[in-house]
Amino acid sequence: MIVVIDGPAGSGKSSTARAVAEHLGIQYLDSGALYRVATLIYLKAEKNKITFFELLKENKISFHFKDKKFHAFLNGTNVSEEIRTMEVSQSVSEVAAIPEVRSFVNDLMHKAVKQDVYVADGRDLGTAVFPNATLKFFMVADLRKRAERRLAELLRKGDEVTLEEVMDNIAQRDETDSNRSADPLKKADDAVEIDTSSLSFNEQVSIICDQIEPLITK
């Protein structure tokens, strides 16, 4: 069983999905983290696409959800912190727009969810990756609120960045994600929209848990 939570950057989908997984005792799949690992490979290839595609085939990406965190590995090395830097954030939408990368990451996710109950977050899961998901949610929030959330995350990691820079980055990612030719960011017709702008974190988690719990306790 797969439940998906889509939405733009900073809408709260990742933190909410993690909390939902922890509360319900199910698995969590962070699709954005997988694209970030691919972006890390892209940066190591110095943005040379020929080299990048070769490295993408040669390198091994693995992951698991443990101790309330999604851990991503590149060739056995935990890169969960490295993929959250501003440098990676500035290139992730560009990399995620490449059809070959989307196919690669989608294949990783499809293999992962063949067993167990998963909640996954991303941008096109409900429309392109898991169109037959048991439940679909689409989280939104105003730009400033999203930027404030991401800024707090970056500052905790020691990054030197301003709110204006984060707002610009998120706005650019929104534009790229919504207008890419391959599986653009959009709400699935059967998704439940949740505006998190004025919701507390516990409220948004409860809204989703209340709909999932009856399905896994039957």
C-alpha positions in Angstrom: 0.0 0.0 0.0 1.3 3.4 -0.9 0.1 6.8 0.3 1.5 9.9 -1.5 1.9 13.5 -0.4 2.8 15.9 -3.2 3.4 19.7 -3.1 5.9 22.5 -3.8 9.2 23.0 -2.0 8.7 24.0 1.7 5.0 23.1 1.9 5.8 20.8 4.8 5.2 17.5 3.0 8.5 15.9 4.0 8.4 16.6 7.7 4.7 15.7 7.7 5.2 12.4 5.9 8.0 11.5 8.4 5.8 12.2 11.3 2.9 10.3 9.8 5.2 7.3 9.2 6.5 7.4 12.8 3.0 7.8 14.3 1.5 5.0 12.4 4.5 2.7 12.4 4.8 2.5 8.6 7.6 3.1 6.1 8.6 6.5 4.8 10.0 7.2 1.3 11.5 10.6 0.5 11.5 10.9 -3.3 13.1 14.4 -3.0 16.1 13.0 -1.2 16.7 10.5 -4.1 16.7 13.4 -6.6 19.1 15.2 -4.3 21.5 12.3 -4.3 21.3 12.3 -8.1 22.0 16.0 -8.0 25.0 15.3 -5.8 26.3 13.0 -8.5 25.6 15.6 -11.1 27.7 18.2 -9.2 30.5 15.6 -8.8 30.4 15.2 -12.6 30.9 19.0 -12.8 27.5 19.3 -14.5 28.8 17.3 -17.5 25.8 15.3 -18.6 27.8 12.6 -20.4 29.9 12.0 -17.3 26.8 12.3 -15.1 24.9 9.5 -16.9 27.9 7.2 -16.6 28.2 7.9 -12.9 24.5 7.5 -12.4 24.8 3.9 -13.7 28.0 3.1 -11.9 27.1 4.5 -8.4 24.8 2.7 -6.0 22.0 4.7 -4.3 20.3 3.1 -1.2 18.1 4.3 1.6 16.1 3.4 4.7 13.9 5.0 7.3 15.2 4.7 10.8 15.0 6.6 14.1 12.6 9.1 12.6 15.0 10.0 9.7 15.2 9.1 6.1 18.8 8.0 5.5 20.2 8.3 1.9 23.4 6.5 0.9 25.8 6.9 -2.0 28.0 3.9 -2.5 27.5 3.0 1.2 28.3 6.5 2.5 25.5 8.4 4.3 25.0 11.6 2.4 21.8 12.7 4.2 23.3 16.0 5.4 25.3 16.7 2.2 22.3 16.6 0.0 20.5 19.3 2.0 23.0 22.1 1.2 22.1 25.2 -0.7 24.4 24.1 -3.6 22.4 21.0 -4.1 19.1 22.9 -3.7 20.0 25.3 -6.5 20.5 22.4 -9.0 18.0 19.8 -7.9 15.1 21.0 -10.1 17.3 21.1 -13.2 18.4 17.5 -12.5 14.9 16.3 -11.6 13.6 17.7 -15.0 15.8 15.2 -16.9 13.6 12.4 -18.2 16.4 9.8 -17.7 16.8 10.8 -14.1 13.1 10.7 -13.4 12.9 7.2 -14.9 15.9 6.1 -12.8 14.4 7.4 -9.5 11.0 6.1 -10.3 12.4 2.7 -10.7 14.1 2.9 -7.3 10.8 3.8 -5.7 8.7 1.2 -7.4 11.1 -1.5 -6.3 11.0 -0.2 -2.7 7.2 -0.2 -2.2 6.5 -3.7 -3.5 6.2 -4.8 0.2 4.9 -3.1 3.4 2.9 0.1 3.8 4.6 3.3 2.7 3.9 7.1 2.8 5.9 9.0 0.3 6.4 12.6 -0.5 7.3 14.4 -3.8 6.0 16.6 -6.6 4.5 14.2 -9.1 3.9 11.0 -7.2 0.1 11.1 -7.4 0.0 12.0 -11.1 3.0 10.2 -12.6 4.8 7.8 -10.3 1.9 6.2 -8.3 -1.3 7.2 -10.1 -3.1 4.3 -8.4 -2.0 5.2 -4.8 -4.5 4.3 -2.1 -4.6 7.9 -0.9 -3.2 11.1 -2.3 -2.6 14.5 -0.6 -1.4 17.8 -2.0 0.1 20.2 0.4 0.4 23.9 -0.3 1.4 27.1 1.6 2.3 30.7 0.7 5.8 31.4 -0.6 7.0 33.4 2.5 5.9 30.7 4.9 7.6 28.0 2.9 10.8 30.1 2.7 10.8 30.7 6.5 10.6 27.0 7.1 13.4 26.2 4.7 15.6 29.0 6.1 15.2 27.7 9.6 16.3 24.3 8.4 19.4 25.7 6.6 20.4 27.9 9.5 20.3 24.9 11.8 22.8 23.2 9.5 25.1 26.3 9.6 24.4 27.6 6.1 24.8 31.3 5.7 21.8 32.4 3.7 19.1 35.1 3.8 15.3 34.8 3.7 15.3 36.6 0.3 17.8 34.1 -1.2 15.7 31.2 0.0 12.5 32.8 -1.4 14.1 33.4 -4.7 15.4 29.8 -4.8 11.9 28.3 -4.0 10.2 30.6 -6.5 12.6 29.5 -9.2 12.1 25.8 -8.2 8.3 26.3 -8.4 8.6 27.8 -11.9 10.9 24.9 -13.0 8.9 22.2 -11.4 5.5 23.4 -12.7 6.7 24.0 -16.3 9.0 21.1 -16.9 7.9 18.9 -19.8 8.5 15.6 -17.9 5.9 15.1 -15.2 5.4 18.6 -14.0 4.3 19.5 -10.5 0.5 19.5 -10.3 -2.3 18.3 -8.1 -3.8 14.9 -8.9 -7.6 15.2 -9.6 -8.3 12.8 -6.7 -5.9 14.3 -4.2 -7.0 16.0 -1.0 -5.5 19.5 -0.8 -4.2 20.7 2.5 -3.1 24.4 2.9 -0.6 24.4 5.7 -0.1 28.2 5.9 -2.2 28.5 9.0 -2.1 25.0 10.4 0.0 23.8 13.2 2.4 20.9 12.5 0.3 18.5 14.7 -2.9 19.5 12.9 -1.6 18.7 9.4 -0.2 15.4 10.6 -3.5 14.5 12.3 -5.5 15.3 9.1 -3.5 12.7 7.2 -3.2 10.1 9.9 -7.0 10.2 10.4 -7.5 9.1 6.8 -4.8 6.4 6.7 -5.3 4.7 10.0 -8.7 3.1 9.2 -7.1 1.5 6.1 -4.2 -0.2 7.9 -6.2 -1.3 10.9 -8.8 -3.3 9.0 
